[in-house]
Amino acid sequence: MKLPDISESPRRTTLGVGIVAALLTCAPPALAKVVRIVIDTKVSPAFGGAPFGTAGQYETLAGRVFGELDPFDKHDKIINDLELAPRNSRGKVEYIATFFLVKPIDMSKSSHLMWQDVPNRGGRITLAAASRVDGDIGLSSGWQGDNSGDTAHEPTPGNVNDWAVVPVPTDRHGSPITGVVMGRILNGGGLDPNGPNVMSSSPIVEHSNPLAYKPVSLDTRESRLESRDHETSEGVVSGVRVFRSDEWAWASCSAKNPFPGTPDPTQICLRDGFAPAKVHQVVFKAKDPYILAVGSAAFRDAASFFKYETQDASGNPNPVANGIKWVITRGSSQSGTFIRQLIHFGFTQDEANRKVYDGAWPIIAARRIALNFRFAKPDLVMKLYEAGSEGPLWWERWPDHVRGLPTRGILDRCRKSNTCPKVIEHFGAAEAWGQKLTTGWVGTDAAHDIPLPDNVRRYYFASSPHGGGSGGFLTAANPGSIPQCSSNNYGPGTFPSNPMPQTQTVNALRFHFRNWVMNGTRPPDSVYPKLNSDDDDEGEDDHGRNHRDGRDGDWGRRRERPRPDLVEPTKRALGFPDIPAVLASANPNAPNDFIMAMLQYDWGHDLDYSENIGFHDFEPPIVRRVIKQVVPRTDADGNEIGGVPVVLREAPLGTYLGWNVTAAGVNKGKVCNYQGGWIPFAIARAERLAKGDPRLSLEERYGPTGITLGHANYVALVRAAATRIVAQGFLLQADADALIAAADASNVLK
């Protein structure tokens, strides 16, 4: 989609379904910002006309914001290559971003709190019914501008995703910018190493969307393709084969359209087909990188417009004008990493120097998204060679002891502008094992508990999978299905999907977050595992000194150090039991040498490794070092210690893992990316003894099978746990009642 010159767009009004689509006047705005808002579709009333609490009926508005940035404005100088972007007649850089607004028809009945949700890889978000009952407003804002897959620029009215249209830079002579790009295909020939080669071509998919960049030339002599038999997560590679240029093509092919196929810059065709259970890796020269961080500015500007403005530059009204007092931005997984980067960029302040965000909720997000360098790929998820762990991963200013990067923190810029939001973050075990989570807690030397600022709350959901499981009270009689490991063609897991839920806890956190932002009522204290439980209030200077790290001369006279809840990721340090199902898996040594490695990469001298700005001189990067990580230790059952109380964790029916073992394919035996699993307890003692399982059976824990025996005991334990967790503030009473009823209705020891 070509960006129009907003300053020269004629003013016109389009009527349809009672909607006025606002377009831009020629009058220049005073500041770089949203200058035009278009409502493409409106549904009123929405949701079948149902009323929600005292807010009544809701309506939805789908549209686009058109904005512009001053390439020399201090608020946007962090954007890589912005000075090389095309400019309109006013010297401004233009963008377009879609949005989806969910609001009460009568805004006077609203709570005046707007949740600005971050779409994950383009997926539009509709404000949940519970928030509509609260009278809240929902804004799903486009930001991802790589125009591929679910972020492709689908025209209205058929578009159902949220994305951004961002500029493509040219060099200072007006010529296209080129650079090196790498794409990887996992298990393109299937999972079975003894299977036949697959003769059809394969696209290059980055996690879930096609690679956004294409080769400058389809001449394979200008690219490099290789296959690999095996890779460790630390980057040790074996079985490399480099393909000759006549052995492959940039083409679409199949058994009916064999090699060399039909030229296609998005697919790879091999003369002899894709061998199974391998990685295929191509490095090529591409052109026209997107300035993706413009999408971050567009996201900020959309929030600012709906919060502060009454109309756009041509007088068309803001549909929630004077109705927004507070804005909380919220995003999960990739979207949460976007929020961490948004704050790091300083995009908490708009061009008029106003505070945009009152709250920010990065969910299950352990890094800052990598999108502010040339040819960035924001869909990537931290597998081998994937960017995202560069620079500060912690909120407080803290030295990067191992990588030698400057002492910085994510909040540095918003502190300088006095626009830092209140922050809640929460994670589960999958992020610790598959997303390199704890480096942001303990630094690159894994030696200190980095203090949390007063405006940040952190909650860890022990033994929880990515985003939480399906909940319920499953047992060995019905353990659930085996998951696919996250990422395209990564491979299947070994153990059933981990059911440990997050939903009920998140409901409680949402209640607390609203009260914190709207009323100043502080949420419960942070709960997460630490290296030293008595380190919480220890101060530090800008060099990270003055921590009680056991090296000072007074340590021997202090009380004995408590056992840490964060330990090295080895079976012995964790206290993880010998569970037969793990011993019988493709990696009986797990969790030893199993965590997704935290690596220091080298892409050359043209990248600022603290800000992750610039460009990569070469691909793949050089692995300079493996950075030490720690993980939460476990109890005798293998369940993690040190998290927020959750009913199923307090009344376990098995071992709930933040990891799984990849069962087949090139990643066989490795951590199943960030997919969790669970291993049920045996029902009876005889069963577990026959298997050699050291974990007590359900009957040994809760009593013999019978509705008035073990089942009743289990339900009583669930009731007691729920009552206790409600009192601690991590469970709402309605959810507690539902959990108790579900336990009673379950088949546990009936």
C-alpha positions in Angstrom: 0.0 0.0 0.0 1.5 3.3 -1.1 1.5 6.1 1.5 -0.5 9.1 0.2 0.8 12.6 0.6 -1.5 13.6 3.4 -0.8 17.3 3.0 -2.0 17.2 -0.6 -5.0 14.9 -0.1 -8.3 16.6 -1.1 -10.8 17.0 1.6 -13.8 14.8 1.0 -16.6 13.1 3.0 -17.8 9.6 2.3 -21.2 8.6 3.7 -22.1 5.0 4.5 -24.2 3.2 7.1 -24.6 6.5 8.9 -20.8 7.0 9.2 -18.8 10.1 8.4 -15.3 9.1 7.3 -13.1 12.0 8.2 -10.4 13.0 5.8 -7.7 15.6 6.0 -7.7 19.3 5.3 -4.8 21.1 3.7 -4.2 23.1 6.8 -1.0 21.9 8.5 -1.1 20.8 12.1 1.0 22.5 14.7 2.7 19.3 15.6 3.6 15.9 14.1 0.8 13.6 15.2 -2.5 12.0 13.9 -3.8 14.4 11.3 -6.7 12.4 9.9 -9.0 9.7 11.2 -11.2 7.6 9.0 -14.0 5.4 10.3 -14.4 2.5 7.8 -17.1 0.5 9.5 -19.4 1.0 12.5 -21.6 -1.5 14.3 -24.1 0.1 16.7 -25.3 -1.5 18.8 -22.7 -4.3 18.7 -22.6 -7.7 20.4 -26.2 -8.4 19.5 -27.4 -5.3 21.3 -26.7 -6.8 24.7 -26.2 -4.4 27.6 -23.2 -4.5 29.8 -23.5 -3.5 33.4 -24.3 0.2 33.9 -22.5 1.1 30.7 -25.4 -0.3 28.6 -24.9 -1.1 24.9 -21.6 -1.0 23.1 -20.6 -0.1 19.6 -17.5 -0.9 17.5 -15.7 1.3 15.1 -13.0 0.1 12.7 -10.9 2.6 11.0 -7.5 4.1 10.2 -5.4 6.9 11.6 -3.2 8.9 9.2 -0.3 10.6 10.9 3.0 12.2 10.3 6.3 12.5 12.2 9.0 15.2 12.1 12.2 13.4 11.3 14.1 15.9 13.5 11.7 15.9 16.5 13.4 14.8 19.7 10.5 12.5 20.5 11.2 10.4 17.5 15.0 10.6 17.1 15.3 7.0 18.4 13.7 5.7 15.2 16.4 4.1 13.0 16.6 5.6 9.4 13.8 8.1 10.0 15.9 10.8 8.4 16.1 8.7 5.2 12.3 8.3 4.9 10.3 10.0 2.1 8.7 13.2 3.2 5.6 15.1 2.2 5.4 18.7 1.1 5.7 19.8 4.7 8.8 17.8 5.3 7.0 15.2 7.4 7.2 11.4 7.4 3.8 9.8 7.0 2.2 6.6 8.3 -1.2 4.8 8.4 -2.3 2.6 11.2 -5.6 0.7 11.6 -7.6 0.6 14.8 -10.6 -1.1 16.3 -12.5 0.8 18.9 -15.0 -0.8 21.3 -16.9 1.8 23.4 -20.2 2.4 25.2 -22.7 4.1 22.9 -23.3 6.5 25.7 -19.8 7.5 26.8 -21.1 9.3 29.8 -21.7 5.8 31.2 -18.2 4.7 30.6 -15.5 4.2 33.2 -13.2 6.6 31.2 -10.5 3.9 31.2 -9.2 2.8 27.8 -7.2 -0.4 27.3 -5.0 0.0 24.3 -4.3 -3.5 23.3 -1.3 -4.5 21.1 -2.2 -6.9 18.3 0.0 -10.0 18.2 1.2 -10.4 14.6 -1.7 -8.5 13.3 -4.5 -10.2 15.2 -7.2 -7.7 16.0 -8.3 -7.6 19.7 -11.9 -7.1 20.9 -12.4 -5.8 24.4 -13.5 -8.7 26.6 -17.0 -8.9 28.0 -15.8 -8.5 31.6 -14.2 -5.2 30.7 -17.4 -4.1 29.0 -19.3 -4.8 32.2 -16.8 -2.5 33.9 -17.6 0.2 31.4 -14.1 0.3 29.9 -13.1 1.3 26.4 -11.0 -1.0 24.1 -8.6 0.2 21.4 -6.8 -2.3 19.2 -4.1 -0.4 17.4 -2.0 -1.5 14.5 1.8 -1.2 14.7 3.5 -4.0 12.8 4.4 -2.7 9.3 6.2 -5.5 7.6 3.2 -6.2 5.3 3.4 -10.0 5.4 0.9 -12.7 6.3 -1.5 -11.4 8.9 0.1 -7.9 8.8 -0.5 -7.6 5.0 -2.3 -4.4 4.1 -5.7 -5.9 3.4 -8.0 -3.1 2.1 -11.2 -2.1 3.8 -13.9 -3.2 4.4 -12.6 -6.8 4.3 -9.7 -6.2 6.6 -10.1 -7.8 10.0 -6.5 -7.4 11.3 -4.6 -4.4 12.6 -1.3 -3.3 11.0 0.6 -0.2 10.1 1.8 1.2 6.8 5.3 2.6 7.4 7.8 4.2 5.0 10.7 2.6 3.2 14.0 4.6 3.3 16.4 5.3 0.5 20.0 6.3 0.8 21.1 9.9 0.6 21.2 9.7 -3.1 17.7 8.4 -3.5 18.8 4.9 -4.3 17.3 1.7 -2.7 18.9 0.5 0.5 20.1 -3.1 0.5 21.3 -5.4 3.2 21.8 -9.0 4.2 18.9 -11.1 5.3 18.7 -14.7 6.6 15.7 -17.1 6.4 15.5 -20.5 8.0 13.3 -23.5 7.2 12.8 -26.1 9.9 12.0 -29.7 9.0 11.1 -28.8 5.4 11.4 -32.4 4.5 9.3 -33.7 7.4 10.2 -35.0 10.9 11.3 -38.6 10.2 15.0 -38.7 9.4 14.4 -42.0 7.5 11.6 -40.6 5.4 11.8 -39.6 1.7 12.8 -36.2 0.5 9.9 -33.8 0.0 10.0 -32.6 -3.6 7.8 -29.5 -3.3 9.1 -26.1 -2.5 8.9 -24.4 0.8 8.2 -20.9 1.8 10.3 -19.2 4.5 8.1 -18.6 7.5 9.3 -16.5 10.5 7.5 -18.1 13.4 4.0 -17.8 11.8 4.1 -15.2 9.0 6.1 -15.4 5.8 9.5 -13.6 5.7 8.8 -10.0 4.7 11.9 -9.5 2.6 12.8 -10.8 -0.9 16.1 -11.3 -2.7 17.2 -8.6 -5.0 18.1 -11.2 -7.5 16.8 -14.7 -8.2 20.3 -15.8 -9.3 21.2 -18.4 -6.7 24.9 -17.6 -7.2 24.2 -14.4 -5.2 22.7 -16.2 -2.2 24.0 -19.0 0.0 21.9 -22.0 1.0 23.0 -24.7 3.4 21.4 -27.5 5.4 22.3 -28.6 8.9 21.9 -31.9 10.5 22.0 -30.6 14.1 22.2 -27.4 16.1 22.5 -26.9 19.8 20.7 -24.0 21.4 24.2 -22.6 22.2 25.0 -22.5 18.4 27.2 -25.6 18.0 26.4 -26.8 14.5 27.2 -30.2 12.8 26.5 -31.8 9.5 26.6 -28.7 7.3 26.1 -29.0 3.6 26.4 -26.0 1.3 24.3 -26.3 -1.9 25.7 -25.4 -5.3 23.9 -22.7 -7.2 22.6 -25.3 -9.7 21.1 -27.5 -7.0 18.4 -25.0 -5.9 16.2 -22.2 -7.1 14.1 -19.3 -5.9 11.0 -20.9 -7.2 7.7 -22.7 -6.5 7.8 -26.3 -7.5 6.1 -29.6 -6.9 5.9 -33.2 -8.2 3.8 -31.8 -11.1 6.0 -28.8 -11.6 9.4 -30.1 -10.8 12.7 -28.3 -10.4 13.5 -25.6 -11.4 9.8 -24.8 -11.1 8.3 -21.4 -11.5 10.4 -18.4 -10.3 9.2 -17.1 -6.9 11.2 -14.9 -4.6 9.3 -16.2 -1.5 10.0 -20.0 -1.9 12.9 -22.3 -2.2 12.9 -25.3 -4.5 15.6 -28.0 -4.3 16.6 -30.2 -7.2 16.7 -33.3 -5.0 14.0 -32.1 -2.6 14.1 -31.3 1.1 15.8 -33.9 3.2 13.9 -34.6 6.4 14.8 -33.5 9.9 17.1 -30.7 8.9 17.5 -27.0 9.1 17.8 -25.2 5.7 19.3 -21.8 6.0 19.5 -19.2 3.2 21.4 -15.9 3.3 20.7 -13.3 0.6 20.8 -9.7 -0.4 17.5 -7.8 0.0 16.4 -4.3 -0.6 13.8 -1.8 0.8 13.8 -2.3 4.6 10.7 -1.1 6.4 11.2 1.6 9.1 9.3 -0.5 11.5 9.7 1.7 14.6 7.5 4.2 12.9 4.7 1.7 13.8 5.6 2.2 17.5 5.2 6.0 17.1 1.9 5.4 15.3 0.7 3.3 18.2 1.7 6.1 20.7 0.0 8.7 18.5 -3.3 6.8 18.3 -3.5 6.6 22.1 -2.7 10.2 22.4 -5.3 11.3 19.9 -8.1 9.3 21.5 -7.1 10.5 25.0 -6.5 14.2 24.4 -7.9 15.5 21.1 -11.5 16.5 20.3 -11.1 16.4 16.5 -8.7 15.8 13.7 -7.1 18.5 11.6 -10.2 18.9 9.4 -12.7 19.1 12.3 -13.9 15.5 12.2 -14.7 14.4 15.8 -12.8 12.0 18.0 -15.5 9.4 18.8 -14.4 9.3 22.4 -13.5 13.0 22.8 -13.3 14.1 26.5 -14.2 10.6 27.5 -10.7 9.1 28.3 -9.0 9.9 31.6 -6.7 6.9 31.8 -4.9 4.7 29.2 -3.4 1.3 30.0 -1.5 -0.4 27.2 -1.6 -4.2 27.3 0.0 -6.9 25.2 0.8 -10.6 25.5 4.0 -12.4 24.3 5.3 -10.7 21.2 2.9 -7.8 22.0 4.3 -7.6 25.5 7.8 -7.3 24.2 6.5 -4.4 22.0 5.3 -2.6 25.1 8.7 -3.0 26.8 10.4 -1.6 23.8 7.8 1.2 23.5 8.7 2.3 27.0 12.4 2.0 26.3 12.0 4.2 23.3 10.5 6.9 25.4 7.2 6.7 23.5 5.3 7.3 26.7 5.4 11.0 25.9 3.7 12.5 22.8 5.0 15.3 20.6 3.1 17.8 22.8 5.1 16.6 25.8 2.0 15.0 27.3 2.0 11.7 29.3 0.3 9.1 27.1 0.1 6.0 29.3 -1.1 5.7 32.9 -0.4 2.0 32.9 1.5 -0.7 30.9 1.0 -4.4 31.2 3.6 -6.5 29.3 2.4 -10.1 29.6 4.6 -13.2 29.3 7.2 -11.0 27.6 10.8 -11.5 28.6 12.6 -9.2 26.1 12.3 -6.0 24.1 11.1 -6.6 20.6 13.8 -6.3 17.9 12.3 -4.0 15.2 14.5 -0.9 15.1 17.3 -2.0 12.8 17.3 -2.5 9.1 15.6 -5.7 7.9 14.3 -6.5 11.3 11.9 -9.4 11.7 9.5 -8.7 14.6 7.9 -12.1 14.4 10.9 -14.0 15.7 10.8 -15.6 19.1 14.4 -16.0 20.4 15.4 -19.2 18.8 19.0 -19.6 17.6 20.3 -16.4 15.8 17.2 -14.4 16.6 17.6 -10.9 18.0 15.7 -9.5 21.0 18.0 -9.9 24.1 20.3 -7.1 23.2 20.6 -4.1 25.6 18.9 -3.6 29.0 16.2 -6.2 29.8 15.6 -4.8 33.3 13.6 -1.8 34.4 16.1 -0.3 36.8 19.4 1.2 35.7 21.9 -1.7 35.9 25.3 -2.5 34.5 25.6 -5.2 31.9 28.6 -6.9 33.6 29.2 -9.7 31.0 28.6 -7.9 27.7 30.2 -4.7 28.8 27.3 -2.5 27.6 26.4 0.8 29.2 24.5 1.0 32.5 21.0 1.5 31.5 17.4 0.5 32.2 14.1 0.3 30.3 12.7 3.3 32.3 15.5 5.7 31.6 13.8 7.8 28.9 10.3 8.0 30.6 12.0 9.0 33.9 13.7 11.8 32.1 10.4 13.0 30.7 8.5 12.2 33.9 6.0 10.1 31.9 6.6 6.6 33.3 3.4 4.5 33.6 2.5 2.2 36.4 3.7 -1.3 35.2 2.4 -4.8 35.9 4.3 -7.7 34.4 3.7 -11.4 34.8 5.4 -14.5 33.5 5.3 -18.2 33.7 7.8 -21.1 33.7 7.8 -21.3 29.9 9.4 -17.9 29.7 12.1 -19.0 32.1 13.0 -22.1 30.1 12.3 -20.9 26.5 12.4 -17.1 26.5 15.6 -16.3 28.6 13.4 -14.6 31.2 15.6 -14.3 34.3 18.4 -12.3 32.8 16.1 -9.4 33.2 15.8 -10.2 36.9 19.5 -11.0 37.8 21.6 -9.4 35.1 24.0 -11.0 32.6 26.2 -12.2 35.4 23.2 -13.9 37.2 24.7 -12.6 40.5 22.2 -10.1 41.9 18.5 -9.6 42.3 18.0 -6.4 40.3 15.7 -4.1 42.4 12.3 -3.3 41.0 11.3 0.3 40.8 8.3 1.4 42.9 6.1 1.8 39.8 6.6 -1.8 38.8 4.9 -5.0 40.0 6.1 -8.4 39.0 4.2 -11.7 39.4 5.5 -15.1 38.5 3.2 -18.0 37.8 5.2 -21.0 38.9 5.0 -24.2 36.7 2.8 -22.4 34.2 3.0 -22.6 30.4 3.2 -19.7 28.0 0.0 -17.7 28.5 -1.4 -20.3 30.9 -3.1 -23.7 30.3 -6.7 -24.7 29.8 -7.3 -25.2 33.6 -9.6 -27.9 34.9 -8.7 -30.8 37.1 -7.2 -33.3 34.8 -5.7 -36.6 35.9 -3.8 -39.5 34.3 -7.2 -40.9 33.2 -7.6 -37.9 30.8 -4.3 -36.0 30.5 -5.0 -34.1 27.4 -3.3 -33.9 24.0 0.3 -33.6 23.0 1.1 -30.1 21.8 3.1 -28.9 18.8 6.2 -26.9 19.8 5.8 -23.2 19.2 7.1 -21.9 15.9 6.5 -23.1 12.4 7.5 -26.8 11.9 9.6 -26.9 15.1 8.3 -30.4 16.0 5.9 -32.1 18.4 6.2 -32.3 22.1 6.4 -35.4 24.3 4.1 -34.7 27.3 0.5 -33.5 27.2 -0.1 -29.7 27.3 0.4 -28.1 30.7 -3.1 -27.2 32.0 -1.8 -24.8 34.8 -4.1 -21.8 34.3 -3.4 -18.1 34.5 -6.9 -16.8 33.7 -8.2 -16.5 37.3 -5.0 -14.8 38.5 -5.1 -12.4 35.5 -8.7 -11.5 36.4 -7.5 -10.5 39.9 -4.5 -8.6 38.5 -6.8 -6.7 36.1 -9.0 -5.7 39.1 -6.0 -4.5 41.0 -4.5 -2.7 38.0 -7.7 -0.7 37.4 -7.7 0.3 41.0 -4.0 1.3 41.0 -4.4 3.5 37.9 -7.8 5.0 38.6 -7.8 5.2 42.4 -4.1 4.9 43.5 -4.8 1.7 45.4 -1.6 -0.3 45.3 -1.8 -3.9 44.1 -0.3 -6.8 46.1 3.4 -6.8 46.5 5.5 -8.5 43.8 5.8 -12.2 44.0 8.6 -14.0 42.1 11.6 -16.2 42.9 14.9 -14.5 43.8 18.5 -15.4 44.3 18.5 -14.0 47.8 15.2 -13.4 49.6 16.8 -10.8 51.9 18.2 -8.8 49.0 15.0 -6.8 48.3 15.9 -3.5 50.0 19.6 -3.5 49.2 20.7 -0.4 47.4 23.2 -0.2 44.6 25.2 2.5 42.9 25.3 2.9 39.1 27.9 0.2 38.9 25.9 -2.4 40.8 28.1 -2.4 43.9 27.0 -2.8 47.5 25.1 -6.0 47.0 25.5 -8.8 49.6 27.1 -11.1 47.1 29.2 -13.2 49.6 32.5 -11.6 48.6 32.7 -8.9 51.2 34.6 -9.5 54.5 31.5 -9.1 56.7 29.5 -12.0 55.2 30.7 -14.6 57.6 29.4 -12.7 60.5 25.9 -12.3 59.0 23.1 -14.8 59.4 23.2 -17.8 57.1 22.1 -17.0 53.6 18.7 -18.5 52.8 18.4 -21.1 50.1 17.9 -19.3 46.8 14.7 -19.8 44.8 16.7 -19.2 41.6 19.3 -21.8 40.8 21.3 -23.0 37.8 19.2 -25.0 35.3 20.5 -28.5 36.3 18.5 -31.4 37.7 20.6 -31.5 40.8 20.3 -27.8 41.6 16.6 -27.8 40.9 16.0 -30.8 43.0 14.0 -32.2 40.1 13.0 -35.9 40.6 13.7 -38.9 38.4 10.3 -39.1 36.7 10.0 -42.2 34.4 8.2 -40.3 31.6 11.2 -37.9 31.4 13.7 -40.7 31.5 11.9 -42.4 28.7 11.8 -39.3 26.5 14.0 -38.3 23.6 16.2 -36.5 26.3 16.4 -38.6 29.4 18.9 -36.1 30.8 16.4 -33.3 30.8 16.4 -30.7 32.3 20.2 -30.8 32.3 21.7 -28.9 29.3 18.2 -28.1 28.2 17.3 -24.5 28.6 17.1 -22.2 25.6 20.5 -20.6 25.7 21.0 -16.9 26.3 23.6 -15.8 23.7 25.7 -12.8 23.0 25.7 -12.3 19.3 28.0 -10.3 17.0 26.4 -8.9 13.8 29.3 -6.6 13.1 30.2 -3.0 13.9 27.2 -1.2 12.4 24.8 -2.2 15.2 24.4 -0.4 18.5 24.1 -3.4 20.8 22.6 -1.5 23.7 19.8 0.2 21.7 19.7 -2.5 19.0 19.8 0.1 16.3 21.6 0.2 13.0 22.0 -2.8 10.7 23.6 -6.2 10.5 26.8 -6.5 8.5 26.4 -10.3 8.1 24.2 -13.2 8.8 24.2 -15.5 10.7 25.7 -13.7 13.7 28.8 -14.9 15.5 28.0 -16.4 18.9 30.5 -14.6 21.2 29.4 -16.3 24.5 26.8 -18.2 26.3 25.3 -16.1 29.2 24.6 -17.8 32.5 20.9 -18.2 33.3 19.0 -19.3 36.4 15.6 -20.8 36.9 13.2 -21.4 39.8 14.0 -24.5 41.8 11.4 -27.2 42.3 9.9 -29.2 45.1 10.1 -33.0 45.4 7.4 -33.4 42.7 9.2 -31.2 40.2 6.8 -28.3 40.6 8.3 -24.8 40.9 8.7 -22.8 44.0 8.4 -19.1 44.5 5.4 -18.0 42.5 2.0 -16.4 42.9 -0.4 -18.8 44.7 -2.6 -20.7 42.2 -5.2 -23.3 43.3 -4.0 -26.1 41.0 -0.4 -25.4 42.1 -1.5 -25.6 45.7 -3.5 -28.8 45.1 -1.5 -30.5 42.3 -2.5 -33.5 40.3 0.9 -33.9 38.6 4.1 -32.2 37.7 3.5 -29.1 35.7 6.4 -28.1 33.5 7.4 -24.9 31.8 9.2 -27.0 29.2 8.6 -30.0 27.1 10.9 -32.4 25.1 10.8 -32.1 21.4 9.9 -35.7 20.2 10.9 -35.6 16.5 12.6 -33.7 13.8 15.8 -31.7 13.7 15.1 -30.4 17.2 14.5 -33.9 18.7 15.5 -34.0 22.4 15.8 -30.2 22.7 13.5 -27.9 24.6 10.2 -27.6 22.8 10.8 -23.9 22.3 8.5 -22.3 24.9 5.8 -25.0 25.0 5.0 -26.5 28.4 3.9 -30.0 29.4 2.7 -32.0 32.4 3.2 -35.5 33.8 0.2 -36.7 35.9 0.6 -38.4 39.2 -0.3 -42.1 39.3 -3.7 -42.8 40.8 -2.6 -45.5 43.2 0.6 -46.4 45.0 1.0 -49.8 43.3 0.8 -48.1 39.9 3.5 -45.6 40.7 5.8 -48.2 42.3 5.5 -50.4 39.3 6.7 -47.5 37.1 9.4 -46.5 39.6 7.9 -43.1 40.0 9.2 -41.4 43.2 6.2 -39.0 43.3 3.4 -39.9 45.6 0.2 -41.1 44.0 -3.1 -39.2 44.3 -4.4 -41.7 46.8 -1.3 -41.3 49.0 -1.8 -37.6 48.9 -5.5 -37.1 49.2 -6.9 -40.5 50.4 -8.5 -43.5 48.8 -10.7 -43.4 45.7 -14.3 -42.6 46.6 -16.6 -39.6 46.4 -16.8 -39.3 50.2 -13.1 -40.2 50.7 -10.2 -39.0 48.5 -12.5 -36.9 46.3 -14.0 -35.1 49.2 -10.6 -34.5 50.7 -9.3 -33.1 47.4 -12.3 -30.7 47.1 -11.8 -29.6 50.7 -8.1 -28.8 49.9 -9.2 -26.8 46.8 -11.7 -24.9 48.9 -9.1 -24.1 51.5 -6.5 -23.0 48.9 -9.1 -20.8 47.1 -10.2 -19.1 50.4 -6.5 -18.4 51.2 -5.7 -17.0 47.8 -8.8 -14.8 47.8 -7.5 -13.3 51.1 -4.1 -12.8 49.5 -5.6 -10.8 46.7 -4.8 -13.2 43.8 -8.2 -14.6 43.2 -11.6 -13.0 42.9 -14.4 -14.6 44.9 -16.5 -15.4 41.8 -13.5 -17.3 40.3 -12.9 -19.1 43.6 -16.5 -20.3 43.7 -16.2 -21.5 40.1 -13.0 -23.4 40.8 -14.5 -25.1 43.9 -17.5 -26.2 41.8 -15.2 -27.5 39.0 -13.2 -29.5 41.5 -16.3 -31.0 43.0 -17.6 -31.9 39.5 -14.3 -33.4 38.4 -13.4 -37.1 38.4 -10.5 -36.7 40.8 -10.5 -39.8 43.0 -14.2 -40.4 42.5 
